[in-house]
Amino acid sequence: MSEESQSPPGGGIDYTKFMYDKTVPGTVPPVDVPRPQRVDFGIDTLGQWRIEVRAEDGTLLDWADDGLGEEPTDLAAYPVDSPVGAVDLQAELKRRFPDAVIVWRPGVMNSLNEHRAAAHRALATAAADRAKANEAADDAEVSLRKALRLAQPAGIGPTEIAERTGYARSTITKTLRNMPRPPAAAAADGRVPAQPDGAAE
């Protein structure tokens, strides 16, 4: 009897001869898992990091699944407005995907989905407009407080202030209530301190 046909000591089936056979009893045939070959990273239209991990055939893979059993990378830890953030993120991606080519994509990384890309652009515009509105509101509040500081000693009450500025009287009253009281300089020059509209009635 040749060595190939002999059973291993103790009897049974010698499974070693099935090592390269997908029909080994009691096993599941191996599945080829696509390996990351290229990692593109850059900034999308929302000003956030965008990462695309692709296999050799160009298939887009789940970049968070690096096979290392780690938690997904916290992208917030890498500032998008700093070159240092890009360098550090590139190093982190190289650590997570050591066999892949890591590539920085300059410009804006738009989605291949045109509807999503259009939505990204619209959201970016809305975010910019919101930021401008917040800045304008801050400037308007500073301007209003300056006007109120001058209006109080001049004897101008909330109703007239509201008519002249377009603010609601309730807003004027609330702002006045939250402002520090002006120094009692009115008594020094013999003037009567300003009274709210209707207070003398």
For each residue, the residues with C-beta under 8 A, 3 or more apart:
1: 5 6
2: 5 6
3: 6
4: 17
5: 1 2
6: 1 2 3
7: 11 12 13 14
8: 11 12 14
9:
10:
11: 7 8
12: 7 8
13: 7 25
14: 7 8 17
15: 18 19 24 25
16: 19
17: 4 14 21
18: 15 21 23 24 25
19: 15 16 24
20:
21: 17 18 24
22: 29 30
23: 18 29
24: 15 18 19 21 27
25: 13 15 18
26:
27: 24
28:
29: 22 23
30: 22
31:
32:
33:
34: 55 56 57 59 61
35: 55 56 99
36: 39 53 54 55 61 63 66 97 99 100
37: 54 55 56 99 100 101
38: 53 54 100 101 103
39: 36 51 52 53 54 63 93 97 100 101 102 103
40: 51 52 54 103 104 105 109
41: 49 50 51 52 89 90 93 102 103 104 105
42: 49 50 104 105 106 107 108 109
43: 47 48 49 50 80 108 109
44: 47 48 49 50 108 109 110 111 120
45: 108 110 117 120 121 123 124
46: 120 123 124 127
47: 43 44 80 124 127
48: 43 44 75 80
49: 41 42 43 44 75 78 80 89
50: 41 42 43 44 109
51: 39 40 41 63 75 93
52: 39 40 41 60 63 109
53: 36 38 39 60 61 62 63 97 100
54: 36 37 38 39 40 58 59 60 61
55: 34 35 36 37 58 59 61
56: 34 35 37
57: 34
58: 54 55
59: 34 54 55
60: 52 53 54
61: 34 36 53 54 55 65
62: 53 65
63: 36 39 51 52 53 66
64: 72 73
65: 61 62
66: 36 63 70 96 97
67:
68: 96
69:
70: 66 96
71: 74
72: 64
73: 64 77 89 92 93 96
74: 71 77
75: 48 49 51 78 89
76:
77: 73 74
78: 49 75 85 86 88 89 92
79: 82 84 85
80: 43 47 48 49 85
81: 85
82: 79 85 86
83: 86 87
84: 79 87 88
85: 78 79 80 81 82 88 89
86: 78 82 83 89 90 104
87: 83 84 90 91
88: 78 84 85 91 92
89: 41 49 73 75 78 85 86 92 93
90: 41 86 87 93 94 102 104
91: 87 88 94 95
92: 73 78 88 89 95 96
93: 39 41 51 73 89 90 96 97 102
94: 90 91 97 98 102
95: 91 92 98
96: 66 68 70 73 92 93
97: 36 39 53 66 93 94 100 102
98: 94 95
99: 35 36 37
100: 36 37 38 39 53 97
101: 37 38 39
102: 39 41 90 93 94 97
103: 38 39 40 41
104: 40 41 42 86 90
105: 40 41 42 109
106: 42
107: 42
108: 42 43 44 45
109: 40 42 43 44 50 52 105
110: 44 45 117 120
111: 44 114 116 117 120
112:
113: 116 117
114: 111 117 118
115: 118 119
116: 111 113 119 120
117: 45 110 111 113 114 120 121
118: 114 115 121 122
119: 115 116 122 123
120: 44 45 46 110 111 116 117 123 124
121: 45 117 118 124 125
122: 118 119 125 126
123: 45 46 119 120 126 127
124: 45 46 47 120 121 127 128
125: 121 122 128 129
126: 122 123 129 130
127: 46 47 123 124 130 131
128: 124 125 131 132
129: 125 126 132 133
130: 126 127 133 134
131: 127 128 134 135
132: 128 129 135 136
133: 129 130 136 137
134: 130 131 137 138
135: 131 132 138 139
136: 132 133 139 140
137: 133 134 140 141
138: 134 135 141 142
139: 135 136 142 143
140: 136 137 143 144
141: 137 138 144 145
142: 138 139 145 146
143: 139 140 146 147
144: 140 141 147 148 165 167 175
145: 141 142 148 149 175 179
146: 142 143 149 150
147: 143 144 150 151 161 165
148: 144 145 151 152 161 172 175 176 179
149: 145 146 152 179 182
150: 146 147 153 154
151: 147 148 154 156 160 161 194
152: 148 149 156 176 182 194
153: 150 182 185 186 191 194
154: 150 151 194
155: 192 194 195
156: 151 152 160 161 194
157: 160 161 194 195 196 197 198 199
158: 161 162 169 172 173 176 196 197
159: 162 163 169 197 198
160: 151 156 157 163 164 197
161: 147 148 151 156 157 158 164 165 167 172
162: 158 159 165 166 167 168 169 171 172
163: 159 160
164: 160 161
165: 144 147 161 162 172
166: 162
167: 144 161 162 171 172
168: 162 171 172
169: 158 159 162 172 173
170: 173 174
171: 162 167 168 174 175
172: 148 158 161 162 165 167 168 169 175 176
173: 158 169 170 176 177
174: 170 171 177 178
175: 144 145 148 171 172 178 179
176: 148 152 158 172 173 179
177: 173 174
178: 174 175
179: 145 148 149 175 176
180:
181:
182: 149 152 153 185
183:
184: 187 188 193
185: 153 182 188 189
186: 153 189 191 192 193 194
187: 184 190 191 193
188: 184 185
189: 185 186
190: 187
191: 153 186 187
192: 155 186 195
193: 184 186 187
194: 151 152 153 154 155 156 157 186
195: 155 157 192 199 200
196: 157 158 199
197: 157 158 159 160
198: 157 159 201
199: 157 195 196
200: 195
201: 198
